[in-house]
Structure formats: C-alpha cells, structure tokens
Amino acid sequence: SSKQNSTGISVLWQRRAYRRKLAMARVLRWVWPFLLAGAAQADCADSRWTDAYSEERCTIDGSIAWVQCLEPIAEECGMRMEATYKIGEGTHSMAIKAAPGPGVVTAYYLSDNGGLYDKTCTKPWVELDFEIMGNQAGRGSSKIWTNLFVGACQEHWQFIIVPFDVTTDFHTYAFEVTAASVAFLVDGVVYRTVDTSGFPGIGAATGGRKLQQFASVWGRAASDEPEGIPEFRAALGFLDGNRNAFPLI
C-alpha cells in the first residue's frame, strides 16, 4: 500500500470497540479508483463484516480492501460494508483516510434499521453518523458532518471542524455511547457531545445492543436522485466537479 500512485485515494478503516474488548485486528484500506492486481479474495466479507451491495467493487488482499469508484455517477461509485454483530454502549471507532473531491462521501455510522435511510419517514430509527465529504476537506482544516437520527427522520446534525485535511492522512473517528449521551471524537478529542436522555429510542437501541456498524464510500452526480436534506446536498457537491481521475473500464 506504500506504493500508491500519487493520484490514488486511500481510505483506511480500522475497526475497534475498546470497552467491549472485541478483538478486531483486521484493517481495511480503501483505494478509489485503482484496482489491485492478483487479489486473494474477490469481495470484502469475513466472519464479522459482510458486503451490503456492489461487492464486485471491493477486493481483499490479506488485511487490505480495495474499493473501486468506476465513474462519476452514483450507480458506479463505491460500496458498503456492514458488521455481522450488534453493539450498544461503549466506544466504537474506525481509522479513515477519506476520499477527496466534490460529490463523494466516506461514511462510518451506527444504525438499528439495517443502515437504510427511510425516505418515507414512516418508521422510527436510531442512527449515529460521521459523513466525511471530500468537498469539505481543506489544507489546514476540514468540516465533517455529524448526525443523530431519532424518531422518523428527526435529524440533529452539526458540522465539526478538525485542524487537518481529512483526505491526506489517517485519523480515528469514534462514537462514545453511554446510557444518556453520545460523543463524537476524532483522534481522541471530543468535538461534539449530545445529551440523549430525552430522545426516543436511544436507550433501547444502546442498552439493548441493537446497533450495527456500517462503512461506505458513495457519491452523487448532478443527474442522480438527491440524497439527504438540503444542507447536506449543498455541502456534498457533485461528482461531475470531481477532478480526480476515474478509471475507464
């Protein structure tokens, strides 16, 4: 992985759950858009993680996972992985080097509804998000979208600002979940804390160990169906404006 082409985009995931003492030594490095020749495994599933969709865009070679973003449209960009087990209170983290440029998101999140955004807003769910937008990365600082979903599409979002470019090095993103609060940490620093004692469903999801971990890279072009609330869409931008090279397959 040290021999990456300088135009490659690396995203590293290191899954850990400190307080639950889960032994998770597997490290994933996502590279967009380059392919790995001679890979040992044609998808990224194992006993603890499975591919939710587009497994053909993810390849494991030892402890390294390689993801393809083939073209600047949603249906050809990225994939999602999901944990095969449930979690609750504790600290849950992932080390990530995010994908750069407009229209692309590197996400790490916890959810109790299978990781899906219910656009009908008819069924309540709990979700905690780090949505790392390449469009919000800067040389001296970056804005990261954090969010807490409760009820039916009730979003409690906030940008946090970190003093580095999220696309140039690896940083650890963590949720610290207790019975009454959720903290969003980056590299061990608390950037946001939410009192969840008055929010419906949080206690049942965390105390009952109903949350599932998800990791994804995804994108949107101007011609694709919009995703998220207006503030999110405005911050994301479009893949059409992403000047990084895409492979011609």
Backbone bond lengths (Angstrom), bond angles and torsions (degrees), N, CA, C in turn:
res aa  C-N    CA-C-N  psi(-1)  N-CA   C-N-CA  omega(-1)  CA-C   N-CA-C  phi
1 S - - - 1.455 - - 1.514 112.48 -
2 S 1.336 117.33 -13.87 1.456 120.31 179.61 1.519 112.25 -78.63
3 K 1.336 116.22 -6.79 1.452 120.38 -177.17 1.530 111.55 -104.20
4 Q 1.323 116.56 29.61 1.453 120.36 -179.61 1.527 111.43 -63.57
5 N 1.326 116.47 142.23 1.445 121.29 167.77 1.525 107.89 -61.13
6 S 1.317 117.41 143.30 1.467 120.94 -173.78 1.517 112.53 -64.39
7 T 1.334 118.13 -18.04 1.457 119.88 177.91 1.513 112.55 -92.86
8 G 1.327 117.02 1.45 1.451 120.07 178.23 1.514 111.25 -72.42
9 I 1.313 115.51 161.95 1.458 121.66 -179.60 1.513 107.70 -123.90
10 S 1.309 117.08 116.14 1.459 120.91 -176.67 1.521 110.33 -104.18
11 V 1.320 115.39 136.03 1.457 121.86 174.67 1.509 107.20 -130.90
12 L 1.321 117.92 114.29 1.457 121.54 -178.62 1.507 109.88 -103.88
13 W 1.336 114.75 132.54 1.455 120.13 174.42 1.531 107.60 -113.68
14 Q 1.297 117.82 127.81 1.462 120.80 172.59 1.509 106.64 -125.73
15 R 1.327 116.49 108.87 1.462 121.44 -171.31 1.525 110.15 -88.04
16 R 1.341 116.36 124.87 1.445 120.01 178.77 1.528 110.75 -141.96
17 A 1.294 117.19 149.44 1.459 122.95 173.42 1.524 106.36 -137.31
18 Y 1.320 116.12 88.48 1.451 121.40 -169.26 1.526 112.62 -59.55
19 R 1.308 116.72 -52.31 1.451 119.04 -171.11 1.521 112.08 -70.50
20 R 1.317 116.85 -28.98 1.451 119.90 178.22 1.530 111.20 -85.07
21 K 1.326 115.76 -6.27 1.455 121.47 176.48 1.527 111.90 54.41
22 L 1.318 115.50 42.25 1.456 119.89 177.29 1.513 108.77 -81.54
23 A 1.297 117.13 125.61 1.457 120.96 -179.83 1.518 108.91 -79.62
24 M 1.309 116.64 104.94 1.456 121.69 -177.10 1.517 108.06 -132.77
25 A 1.308 116.37 85.71 1.461 120.87 -174.66 1.512 112.25 -85.66
26 R 1.320 116.97 -10.48 1.448 119.92 -174.41 1.519 110.96 -69.55
27 V 1.309 117.66 131.06 1.454 124.11 178.01 1.511 108.15 -117.30
28 L 1.313 115.70 133.25 1.451 120.54 -179.83 1.511 109.78 -113.55
29 R 1.289 117.42 132.88 1.459 121.26 172.23 1.523 108.24 -117.90
30 W 1.315 115.23 121.62 1.463 121.35 -177.89 1.526 107.82 -99.20
31 V 1.311 117.61 129.61 1.448 121.05 179.48 1.522 108.69 -122.70
32 W 1.286 115.55 124.97 1.466 123.55 -176.17 1.510 107.00 -124.59
33 P 1.347 122.07 118.40 1.455 125.83 11.54 1.523 114.34 -112.57
34 F 1.299 121.07 16.26 1.455 121.93 -170.03 1.521 113.38 -77.85
35 L 1.333 116.60 153.18 1.446 124.06 -179.73 1.520 109.76 -102.08
36 L 1.315 116.42 154.79 1.450 121.62 177.61 1.515 109.22 -105.84
37 A 1.318 117.80 121.56 1.452 121.33 179.17 1.517 110.29 -77.85
38 G 1.321 116.23 143.79 1.452 121.26 175.06 1.510 114.04 66.54
39 A 1.325 118.78 33.86 1.453 121.31 -178.66 1.524 110.71 -68.51
40 A 1.342 115.22 149.74 1.455 120.10 -174.74 1.521 112.78 -83.21
41 Q 1.316 118.15 -23.09 1.459 121.12 -175.61 1.514 108.68 -139.54
42 A 1.337 116.61 135.54 1.460 121.15 -170.99 1.518 113.53 -88.31
43 D 1.332 118.84 5.17 1.456 121.14 172.08 1.528 107.11 -147.98
44 C 1.335 117.13 -173.14 1.469 119.34 -174.24 1.519 112.74 -117.02
45 A 1.323 117.89 22.13 1.458 121.76 -178.69 1.523 111.28 -84.45
46 D 1.350 115.06 147.03 1.457 121.55 170.10 1.523 107.44 -148.47
47 S 1.321 118.02 -163.77 1.460 120.16 -175.39 1.522 113.00 -68.67
48 R 1.324 117.87 -21.37 1.467 121.12 -176.81 1.517 114.09 -110.46
49 W 1.322 117.37 -17.13 1.455 121.25 -178.97 1.520 109.45 -135.24
50 T 1.343 115.10 145.63 1.456 120.03 178.07 1.527 109.30 -133.23
51 D 1.317 116.40 161.84 1.463 121.74 178.98 1.522 109.50 -88.39
52 A 1.331 116.60 123.42 1.463 120.75 -179.29 1.526 111.71 -78.14
53 Y 1.316 116.75 -37.55 1.459 121.56 177.28 1.524 109.09 -161.99
54 S 1.313 115.61 163.18 1.471 123.76 176.35 1.521 112.47 51.92
55 E 1.335 116.11 45.58 1.462 120.20 179.98 1.525 112.73 -62.18
56 E 1.328 116.32 -21.24 1.461 119.87 179.64 1.524 112.27 -68.02
57 R 1.344 117.21 -13.83 1.465 120.72 178.36 1.518 112.95 -93.95
58 C 1.319 117.06 5.24 1.458 120.68 -178.47 1.525 109.27 -127.56
59 T 1.327 116.15 131.17 1.458 121.23 -178.33 1.522 109.97 -132.49
60 I 1.325 116.15 132.52 1.459 122.07 178.26 1.519 109.83 -100.80
61 D 1.316 116.53 132.89 1.453 122.59 170.63 1.523 106.71 -130.17
62 G 1.322 116.87 98.50 1.459 120.27 -172.39 1.514 109.76 67.93
63 S 1.326 117.39 -117.74 1.465 121.73 179.31 1.519 112.24 -99.75
64 I 1.319 117.05 11.52 1.465 121.20 -175.29 1.530 110.31 -110.51
65 A 1.319 116.23 130.61 1.460 121.95 175.96 1.517 109.17 -112.48
66 W 1.317 116.10 134.34 1.462 121.72 -178.04 1.528 109.22 -118.03
67 V 1.319 115.94 123.83 1.457 121.90 -177.44 1.520 110.19 -112.54
68 Q 1.311 116.04 140.82 1.457 121.45 -179.54 1.535 110.76 -105.17
69 C 1.305 115.47 136.11 1.458 122.07 165.56 1.525 104.96 -115.64
70 L 1.304 115.46 100.37 1.455 119.44 -165.38 1.517 113.46 -74.58
71 E 1.338 115.45 -44.07 1.463 119.93 -176.16 1.526 109.63 -145.08
72 P 1.328 118.00 161.01 1.468 121.02 -176.89 1.524 114.02 -78.59
73 I 1.331 116.40 53.63 1.465 122.64 171.46 1.518 107.59 -139.51
74 A 1.324 116.73 153.19 1.456 121.16 -171.54 1.523 112.77 -57.70
75 E 1.315 117.75 -44.50 1.460 120.80 -173.63 1.523 113.61 -69.87
76 E 1.325 117.46 -10.46 1.460 121.18 -179.71 1.528 112.77 -114.92
77 C 1.329 116.78 10.43 1.464 119.42 -172.67 1.522 111.86 -122.80
78 G 1.349 116.45 116.79 1.445 122.30 168.45 1.514 115.68 80.77
79 M 1.332 114.67 -172.36 1.457 123.37 179.19 1.525 108.80 -163.52
80 R 1.353 115.62 176.31 1.464 119.48 -179.87 1.520 109.87 -132.95
81 M 1.342 114.91 141.82 1.452 122.38 172.64 1.520 109.27 -115.77
82 E 1.335 116.20 150.69 1.455 120.32 178.20 1.524 109.91 -138.61
83 A 1.333 115.73 144.68 1.456 121.29 179.96 1.522 110.07 -70.81
84 T 1.315 116.31 150.83 1.458 121.51 -179.27 1.527 112.38 -93.29
85 Y 1.322 117.59 4.05 1.456 122.01 -177.29 1.524 108.97 -132.95
86 K 1.321 117.62 165.26 1.455 123.03 -177.61 1.529 110.32 -107.14
87 I 1.342 115.08 154.28 1.463 122.29 -179.24 1.522 109.61 -134.15
88 G 1.327 115.60 171.59 1.462 121.17 178.44 1.512 110.39 -144.91
89 E 1.316 116.65 -126.53 1.458 120.41 179.86 1.520 110.50 -64.57
90 G 1.329 115.55 147.70 1.450 121.11 -178.58 1.520 110.10 137.90
91 T 1.319 116.20 -173.74 1.459 122.46 177.67 1.523 108.53 -109.53
92 H 1.324 115.61 125.43 1.459 121.81 -175.80 1.531 107.70 -126.60
93 S 1.319 117.10 127.67 1.455 119.09 -170.54 1.513 112.46 -141.09
94 M 1.330 114.49 164.50 1.450 122.83 177.73 1.517 108.03 -152.10
95 A 1.344 116.56 134.67 1.463 121.16 177.05 1.522 108.61 -91.30
96 I 1.329 116.24 129.21 1.466 121.02 -170.56 1.519 110.72 -136.64
97 K 1.301 115.85 137.13 1.461 123.02 163.50 1.520 105.56 -114.15
98 A 1.311 116.94 110.57 1.461 121.86 -165.45 1.522 113.19 -80.37
99 A 1.312 115.21 156.09 1.461 122.55 176.79 1.528 110.06 -75.34
100 P 1.346 118.21 136.57 1.469 120.98 -176.24 1.530 113.13 -92.70
101 G 1.314 113.34 164.85 1.456 120.50 170.30 1.513 114.26 97.12
102 P 1.329 116.71 161.52 1.465 122.12 -179.64 1.521 112.39 -62.43
103 G 1.338 115.04 146.70 1.451 121.37 170.40 1.507 116.49 84.43
104 V 1.339 118.93 -2.84 1.459 120.73 -176.98 1.528 110.59 -120.17
105 V 1.342 115.39 140.15 1.461 122.45 -177.95 1.525 109.21 -126.69
106 T 1.315 115.88 136.29 1.454 122.37 168.63 1.526 106.43 -109.20
107 A 1.321 117.73 118.34 1.458 120.88 -170.09 1.522 112.05 -121.30
108 Y 1.328 114.75 141.32 1.457 122.87 169.49 1.517 105.95 -131.12
109 Y 1.345 117.40 124.61 1.452 118.92 -175.67 1.521 112.04 -153.73
110 L 1.327 114.54 161.18 1.459 124.05 176.56 1.517 108.10 -116.69
111 S 1.323 117.32 139.77 1.464 120.41 -177.02 1.519 109.95 -152.78
112 D 1.341 115.48 153.44 1.468 119.91 176.34 1.521 112.48 -110.53
113 N 1.353 117.21 14.80 1.473 119.00 -178.79 1.528 112.92 -126.14
114 G 1.325 116.12 26.83 1.455 118.93 178.94 1.506 114.43 82.87
115 G 1.328 117.01 11.12 1.462 120.93 175.60 1.506 115.20 79.56
116 L 1.321 117.30 15.71 1.460 120.96 -176.06 1.521 111.22 -103.75
117 Y 1.330 115.18 144.62 1.465 121.65 174.91 1.526 107.06 -90.82
118 D 1.323 117.01 113.43 1.460 121.54 -178.53 1.527 109.82 -80.29
119 K 1.334 115.90 96.14 1.460 120.03 -176.67 1.527 112.42 -69.69
120 T 1.337 117.53 -15.40 1.462 119.67 176.74 1.529 111.27 -78.75
121 C 1.324 116.26 -17.89 1.474 122.01 179.67 1.531 111.70 54.23
122 T 1.330 115.73 41.83 1.463 120.30 -179.10 1.521 112.95 -110.02
123 K 1.339 117.73 -19.01 1.453 120.74 -177.16 1.534 109.86 -119.68
124 P 1.317 117.87 127.72 1.477 119.93 179.92 1.521 111.64 -70.62
125 W 1.331 115.41 147.55 1.462 120.34 174.07 1.520 109.54 -154.15
126 V 1.329 115.55 165.94 1.462 123.18 177.66 1.522 107.90 -115.77
127 E 1.332 115.93 133.98 1.469 120.29 179.43 1.522 109.54 -151.46
128 L 1.330 115.94 138.30 1.460 123.51 174.71 1.512 107.67 -118.98
129 D 1.345 117.43 130.77 1.462 120.96 -171.28 1.517 114.24 -127.82
130 F 1.325 115.57 139.29 1.457 124.16 152.77 1.526 105.97 -112.35
131 E 1.317 117.17 115.20 1.464 122.23 176.00 1.528 106.44 -114.24
132 I 1.332 116.61 103.78 1.458 121.60 -173.24 1.523 108.27 -97.09
133 M 1.310 116.32 103.59 1.459 122.13 -175.57 1.520 110.85 -89.20
134 G 1.322 115.70 127.67 1.454 119.16 175.97 1.510 112.60 -60.40
135 N 1.317 116.07 -28.64 1.460 121.42 -178.39 1.526 112.78 -70.18
136 Q 1.330 117.10 -16.99 1.467 121.68 -178.40 1.531 112.73 -103.99
137 A 1.327 116.19 9.49 1.463 120.34 178.80 1.519 110.40 -85.29
138 G 1.331 116.16 141.41 1.455 121.24 177.75 1.505 111.05 -138.52
139 R 1.314 117.30 165.45 1.460 120.93 -176.92 1.522 112.39 -63.97
140 G 1.326 116.54 -41.14 1.454 119.32 -177.26 1.509 114.49 -100.37
141 S 1.327 116.77 -19.89 1.463 120.67 -179.56 1.522 109.82 -161.73
142 S 1.328 115.66 161.63 1.459 121.67 179.48 1.522 109.16 -139.16
143 K 1.323 115.89 149.18 1.459 121.99 173.22 1.524 108.59 -101.16
144 I 1.331 115.82 133.71 1.457 121.74 -179.28 1.525 108.96 -121.56
145 W 1.311 115.44 129.93 1.458 121.45 179.83 1.525 109.16 -80.35
146 T 1.337 117.41 120.03 1.463 121.94 172.72 1.522 107.91 -114.08
147 N 1.322 115.86 149.30 1.455 118.24 -175.95 1.517 110.75 -152.26
148 L 1.321 115.04 151.78 1.456 123.57 173.44 1.516 107.60 -131.57
149 F 1.331 116.87 117.45 1.456 122.63 176.21 1.524 109.36 -98.14
150 V 1.326 116.52 133.25 1.458 122.75 170.78 1.525 107.34 -140.16
151 G 1.326 116.96 163.07 1.452 119.75 -179.18 1.522 110.45 60.76
152 A 1.321 115.55 -147.87 1.458 121.84 179.21 1.527 108.72 -103.92
153 C 1.316 116.52 98.07 1.464 123.64 177.77 1.524 113.51 65.11
154 Q 1.321 118.32 26.00 1.461 120.42 174.86 1.525 108.38 -86.24
155 E 1.327 116.23 109.33 1.460 121.61 -175.98 1.529 110.70 -102.14
156 H 1.313 114.79 137.83 1.467 122.44 174.93 1.533 105.97 -124.34
157 W 1.317 115.16 80.35 1.459 120.95 -172.27 1.521 111.14 -99.72
158 Q 1.305 114.28 155.74 1.464 120.92 176.74 1.524 108.94 -161.30
159 F 1.327 115.98 135.63 1.458 120.16 170.46 1.527 108.85 -78.37
160 I 1.318 116.11 137.35 1.454 120.83 167.22 1.530 107.14 -111.40
161 I 1.310 116.56 154.14 1.471 121.22 -178.73 1.523 108.56 -117.41
162 V 1.322 115.51 123.96 1.464 121.28 178.77 1.528 108.90 -110.77
163 P 1.347 118.44 149.28 1.476 121.25 -172.80 1.531 113.59 -87.49
164 F 1.323 116.63 48.04 1.460 119.91 178.52 1.523 109.14 -162.63
165 D 1.313 115.25 166.50 1.460 122.69 174.80 1.523 107.94 -84.43
166 V 1.323 117.36 116.31 1.466 121.85 -175.71 1.528 113.05 -67.76
167 T 1.338 117.08 -11.13 1.467 120.17 -176.05 1.525 113.82 -99.84
168 T 1.335 118.36 -1.73 1.465 119.65 -173.60 1.518 114.25 -108.15
169 D 1.326 118.31 -10.67 1.455 119.78 179.95 1.526 108.82 -156.14
170 F 1.323 115.68 172.80 1.452 120.96 -178.34 1.518 110.81 -91.47
171 H 1.340 115.57 134.98 1.457 122.40 179.29 1.517 108.39 -137.13
172 T 1.327 115.78 150.35 1.461 121.30 -175.56 1.519 110.72 -98.37
173 Y 1.321 115.19 123.14 1.466 123.31 -179.44 1.523 107.64 -107.83
174 A 1.339 116.84 128.93 1.461 119.86 -172.90 1.520 111.93 -138.57
175 F 1.329 114.92 147.14 1.455 123.22 168.84 1.525 107.02 -107.91
176 E 1.320 116.40 127.37 1.460 121.12 173.19 1.524 106.72 -108.23
177 V 1.313 115.17 107.85 1.461 122.03 -170.88 1.518 110.17 -107.81
178 T 1.326 116.53 124.54 1.461 122.05 173.57 1.524 108.63 -122.09
179 A 1.321 115.66 -178.73 1.468 119.86 -179.07 1.520 111.99 -66.62
180 A 1.346 117.85 -21.46 1.462 119.83 -173.97 1.523 114.30 -128.96
181 S 1.333 118.07 3.79 1.463 118.97 -177.57 1.522 111.48 -157.35
182 V 1.324 113.66 161.52 1.468 121.66 172.61 1.516 107.01 -132.60
183 A 1.323 117.03 128.44 1.458 121.94 176.25 1.526 109.09 -113.58
184 F 1.339 115.02 141.19 1.460 122.57 176.60 1.527 107.71 -105.81
185 L 1.318 117.09 117.51 1.456 122.36 -176.93 1.518 111.20 -117.77
186 V 1.317 116.24 145.91 1.459 122.69 171.16 1.523 107.41 -129.92
187 D 1.314 115.85 123.30 1.473 122.03 -177.55 1.523 111.82 52.62
188 G 1.324 116.18 38.43 1.456 121.42 176.47 1.509 116.01 82.98
189 V 1.327 117.35 -3.40 1.468 121.93 179.59 1.524 109.53 -98.70
190 V 1.333 116.30 130.52 1.458 120.67 177.98 1.525 109.19 -79.78
191 Y 1.336 115.99 119.38 1.459 120.97 179.26 1.525 112.60 -103.97
192 R 1.328 116.13 -19.07 1.463 118.75 -179.60 1.524 108.42 -157.86
193 T 1.327 116.04 136.96 1.461 121.43 174.36 1.521 108.62 -130.07
194 V 1.331 116.73 134.12 1.460 122.56 -179.15 1.522 109.20 -119.66
195 D 1.329 116.00 126.87 1.460 121.42 173.38 1.527 107.61 -77.32
196 T 1.310 117.09 113.53 1.463 120.96 -175.19 1.521 113.05 -103.09
197 S 1.320 117.28 8.09 1.466 120.02 -175.00 1.526 112.76 -61.61
198 G 1.331 117.18 -26.77 1.457 119.45 -179.10 1.513 114.79 -100.45
199 F 1.312 117.56 5.39 1.468 121.16 -177.15 1.525 110.60 -93.89
200 P 1.334 117.39 134.67 1.462 120.01 -179.53 1.526 112.18 -70.36
201 G 1.316 115.39 139.82 1.454 120.45 171.69 1.509 115.98 87.75
202 I 1.334 118.39 -19.27 1.460 120.47 -175.85 1.530 111.14 -64.50
203 G 1.327 116.09 -48.39 1.458 119.63 -177.95 1.516 112.71 -61.03
204 A 1.332 116.52 -40.66 1.458 120.31 179.98 1.522 111.34 -67.28
205 A 1.328 116.51 -37.52 1.466 120.60 -178.18 1.525 111.57 -71.72
206 T 1.340 116.67 -40.67 1.463 119.50 -177.36 1.527 111.85 -83.13
207 G 1.337 116.29 -46.69 1.457 119.86 -179.75 1.518 112.76 -67.33
208 G 1.327 115.98 -31.50 1.455 120.33 179.99 1.514 114.02 -90.24
209 R 1.336 117.16 6.33 1.464 122.47 -179.93 1.538 111.30 51.26
210 K 1.319 115.29 56.93 1.458 121.39 -177.93 1.529 113.03 -106.70
211 L 1.332 117.56 -0.60 1.456 120.99 -176.57 1.526 110.63 -85.34
212 Q 1.323 114.69 147.49 1.454 122.95 179.36 1.522 108.40 -125.89
213 Q 1.336 117.88 143.24 1.456 122.11 179.59 1.524 110.56 -89.85
214 F 1.340 114.55 143.98 1.470 121.63 178.23 1.524 109.12 -136.36
215 A 1.320 115.63 148.14 1.465 122.22 173.99 1.517 107.63 -138.79
216 S 1.322 116.41 134.94 1.466 118.44 -177.30 1.518 111.48 -152.41
217 V 1.314 114.19 156.13 1.465 123.05 164.46 1.518 105.79 -122.39
218 W 1.324 116.89 128.06 1.460 119.73 -179.94 1.522 109.31 -148.73
219 G 1.329 115.80 164.80 1.465 119.70 -177.70 1.515 112.38 -147.73
220 R 1.323 114.50 166.17 1.462 121.88 177.82 1.518 110.11 -138.29
221 A 1.334 115.43 136.45 1.455 122.48 172.69 1.521 108.92 -103.81
222 A 1.316 116.98 169.11 1.463 121.33 -178.41 1.520 111.76 -61.28
223 S 1.326 116.73 -29.58 1.457 121.32 -178.00 1.526 113.45 -85.39
224 D 1.344 117.36 -7.96 1.462 120.85 -178.26 1.520 111.37 -83.45
225 E 1.332 115.62 160.16 1.455 120.88 176.53 1.525 109.79 -62.07
226 P 1.326 119.20 133.50 1.469 121.21 -179.48 1.521 111.81 -60.57
227 E 1.322 115.98 148.87 1.459 122.27 179.87 1.518 108.79 -129.09
228 G 1.348 116.42 125.95 1.452 120.26 175.31 1.514 113.79 91.32
229 I 1.333 115.06 177.72 1.464 121.71 -179.23 1.534 109.66 -74.49
230 P 1.335 118.20 164.21 1.477 120.51 -176.17 1.519 114.07 -54.76
231 E 1.334 118.23 -39.70 1.462 120.69 -179.42 1.531 111.30 -63.21
232 F 1.325 115.96 -38.25 1.463 120.60 178.85 1.525 110.48 -67.43
233 R 1.317 116.80 -45.96 1.470 121.07 -178.18 1.526 111.01 -62.71
234 A 1.330 116.67 -39.47 1.462 120.15 180.00 1.524 111.46 -65.23
235 A 1.327 116.82 -36.84 1.464 120.71 -179.23 1.522 112.05 -75.44
236 L 1.319 116.97 -30.00 1.461 121.78 -175.65 1.519 113.30 -70.48
237 G 1.329 117.30 -42.89 1.457 120.22 -173.32 1.517 110.91 74.90
238 F 1.349 116.48 -166.39 1.460 120.94 -175.95 1.527 111.16 -127.40
239 L 1.322 115.08 147.83 1.454 120.77 175.53 1.520 112.29 -59.68
240 D 1.313 116.36 -25.62 1.470 120.00 179.02 1.526 111.66 -55.26
241 G 1.329 115.87 -32.03 1.460 120.71 -178.10 1.518 114.15 -94.45
242 N 1.327 117.83 5.95 1.463 121.25 -179.43 1.538 108.90 -81.94
243 R 1.321 117.04 116.32 1.468 122.54 -173.76 1.531 112.74 -88.91
244 N 1.311 118.28 3.09 1.462 119.88 175.65 1.527 109.81 -74.60
245 A 1.319 116.59 149.19 1.458 121.38 -174.92 1.527 111.52 -70.27
246 F 1.315 116.93 135.11 1.450 122.58 172.76 1.524 108.86 -104.68
247 P 1.317 121.58 145.18 1.477 121.43 178.45 1.523 111.26 -74.35
248 L 1.295 116.66 147.76 1.455 122.72 172.56 1.518 107.39 -98.26
249 I 1.351 116.55 111.13 1.467 121.26 -175.52 1.528 109.63 -97.64
